[in-house]
Amino acid sequence: MSEGDLVLVVIASLVGSFIKSVTGMGYPLIAIPFLTLFIGVGDAVAIIAISNSAANLLLNVDSRAHRHESRDLPVLLVTSILGAIVGTLVLVGTSEEPLLIGLAATVFAFVLQRLRSPEFRLAPTASRRWAPVAGLTAGFSQGAIGVSGPIVAMWFHGYRLSKNAYVFSVTALFFVSGMTQLVVLLIAGEYDRDRLVAAGLALVATLSMIPLGTRLRDRIGGELFERLILTLLTVSGFSLILRALT
């Protein structure tokens, strides 16, 4: 991996981790499609996995005071682990393009539905019934293509949580599915010296941006936060399509 590639890893991590610190998501959505243009999807997924897991842990601990506002997390966490194992195994030898296009279509459909019915929310009975499906799908997506953000964001957006409870919920799910993916990648021997060096630089960049993002989140209102999530979902849909076409 060249010095230019390492610079790109740092830039992608700085931008992605800053947005993640504000909204709870966005790091892999931004960094992986961008890096795939230069170093390939396998390298991008492996490099970002370590720093993304660290970011999820730190952000989750930082917002833990709002954990009582969340719901369905135990079921979502367990099922996301199962989904991540299957998805990571799929990553090893299966084309990802159909998964990317399908996920992008789902994202656009959700954003359109949210714009048409802005007051929609998931009732507790409905969320309990469908939580296992959401967890499995999110974990599978994380393992297979390194991105579960759109699914997790869409699911928890329906709960209409406060911004800090939302960050706590999404980062908890991201952390569990991401760590499962990371363990499988380690067991499969996906990390060589070049990937570890790049992952270390990405981790340093991520840790430097988290304090800035969390301070900004404290200053924005709930309505603006929701708009940021919908905007990020829209961007993620286009980034998924771009990644599928490259």
Secondary structure, 3 states (H helix, E strand, C coil): CCHHHHHHHHHHHHHHHHHHHHHCCCHHHHHHHHHHHHHCHHHHHHHHHHHHHHHHHHHHHHCHHHHHHCCCHHHHHHHHHHHHHHHHHHHHHCCCHHHHHHHHHHHHHHHHHHHHCCCCCCCHHHHHHHHHHHHHHHHHHHHHHCCCHHHHHHHHHCCCCCHHHHHHHHHHHHHHHHHHHHHHHHHCCCCCHHHHHHHHHHHHHHHHHHHHHHHHHHHCCHHHHHHHHHHHHHHHHHHHHHHHHC
